[in-house]
């Protein structure tokens, strides 16, 4: 006789190691202790299983055991925190402010970051000009970090830190020599501490390409 399996169906995470959106989703899932089946996507060779559940073909995408599909990184982070949020990354008191910071990062800053990183694709202005526009956000973060003892909100990491830092990491790597000499000591320390954290190390494990 064959008996049905009692093993829970793990959520399936479609991800790409270097994508900042995927990074922040993985950070929240790891922090919350949510185990997933990881499927590493090569963006030039997207698997049919991903496109079948999310035709837009971007990552991250989380498919729950129920079949529900969560297609946006922030929505994945919120779902993970609903499972467990021991250190109060998202509190009711600061929810609106956190949401506002992330929204600015994902719209205004990301717009200029893309142009800074791929300046050759946007010849309307120089790379230096695009970096100057990115610095408007970095200066704001520098002040917040200075005001809050090295955190973007209060006295501990929150969803704001974890949702924003992968994009600052990406910005820093465009011209590392410039970033290392830049006048933003609080941002540089904050970024270094997050990159050196056990949590970040745990979500940067390399996986082979998922091809199905």
N, C-alpha and C positions, 0 to 999 in steps of 0.2 A: 504494500500500500504506500502511496506517496502522500506525504503530509505537507500542507502549506507552510512556507517559511514564516517564522515569527520575527525575522530580522527587519528592523525599520528601513524604509526606503530613504536613502540619503538625498538631500537636495543636490542638484547638479549645478556646478558653477562653471560657466564658460568664461575664460579669462585670458588675458595676455600679460605676461610678466611685467613689461615695462610701461604699460598704460597707466597713467595716474588715476583714471577713473576706476580701473580694475584694482589698483593697489588699495584705494580707500575702501572698496567693498571687501577685499580680503582682510584688511585690518579690522574692520568691524566684526566680520564673521569669526576671525581668530580670537579676538578679545572676548566675544560672547560665548566662545566654546562651541560654536556650531560646526559640526563635522560635515564636510561636503565631499562629493565626488568631483575632483578637479579635472576639467577638460581644457587643456592649453590650446589656444587658437592661434594659428598663423593667419594674419589678416589678409594676406594675398591668396590664401587657400582655405577659405572658410568651410567648415564641415556642413554637410547637408542637414545634420541633426540640429545645428544651431539655427540655420535659415528656416527650418520647418517651424520652429517655435517663436522665432523673432526675425522676421524678414528684413528688418533694418540692418541686421548683420554686424552690429557693433557689440563691444564688450564693455562691462560685464553683463551677463545675463544669468539669473538664478531661476532654475526650475525646481519648484518644491515637490515633495512627494505626492501632494494632492493633484499635481498637474499645473497649478498656478505658476505663471511666469512673471518674474519681476525684471524689468528691462532697464531700469535706471539705477546708477550707482548709489545715489542718495536714498532711494527707496529700499535698496538692499541693505544699506547701513541701518535705516530705521527699523526694518524687519528684524535684523540681527539684534538690535538693542531691545526690541520687545521680547526677545527670548531671554536675554540676561544683560543687565547693565549694572554690575556691582559697583563701579566707580562713578556712576552718575554722569556718564558722558553727555547725556541729554536730560536736563531737568526742566520742569515746567517753568521755573523762575526765569531761566535764560533762553528758553526755546526760540522766542521771536528774534532775539539778537543773534543767536547762532545761525538761524535760518537766513537772516539778512547778510551776515558775513559770507556764508557759503554761496549765496546767490550772487553777490558781487564778484567773488572769486571765479565763479563758473561762467559769468557773462563778460563783464568789463575786463577783468584781468586775463581770462583765457583768450579773449579776442586778440589782445596785444601780445600775449605769450606766443601764440601761433605765428604771428608775423615776425616776432623776434627770432624764434627758432628756425623759421623757414623764410628768412628775409629775401632770399633769391627769388622766391615765388611772388613777392610783393614789392616790386621795384619802385613803387610810388614814393617810398621813403627809404632812408638808410637803416641799416641794422641798429646804429646808435640811436636813431630817433625812436625805434620800436622799444629799445631797452629803456629809454627815458620814460616812455609811457608805462612800462612794467614797473618802474621804480616808484611810481605814484602809489601803487598798492603795497609795495615792499616797505615804503616809508610809513604807511599807515600801520602795517603789521609791526614794524620796529617800535613804534610808539606804544601800541597795545601790549607788546611783550615787556617793554620797560615798565609800563604802569602796573602790570599784573605779575611781576616776579618771574617772568620767563614763560608765561602761558597766555593764550589769547583771551581766555575768560577766567576770572576768579583766580584760584590758587592751585589748579590741577588741570590736567588735560581734559578736553571735552571733545564732542563731535566736531567742533570747529577746527581744532588743531589737526585732527586726524583726516578730515575731509580736505583741508587746504594744503597741508605740508607736501603731499606728492607733487603738486603743481609748482611749489617753490623749489623743490628738488629738481624738477625738470628745467626750470628757469636757471638754476645755478649751474647746471651742466652744459648750457648752451655755450658759455664762455667762462670756464672755471677760474681762469686766472683773474678775470675781471671780478667775479663774485668774491673770490678770496681776498681781494684788495678793497672791496666795496665798504662804505662807511655804515654798515648795518650789523654791529656786533651782536645785538640781541637775536636778530633773525639767523645769523650764522650759528650761534650757539644752540638755539632752539632746533634748527635743522639738523645739526650734528648729533644732538642728543637723541632725536627721534630716529635718525638713520642708524645710530649705534644701539638702539634698543633691541631687546630680545624679541619683542613683538614684531618689529619690522623684519628682523632676520628670519622669523618663522614664516613670513608670507612671501619671501623672495626665493624660496626653493625653486630650482629649475625642474620643469616637467617636459617630457617629450610631447611633440605635436599630437593632438587628437585628430584623427583622420576620418572618422565614420560620418 
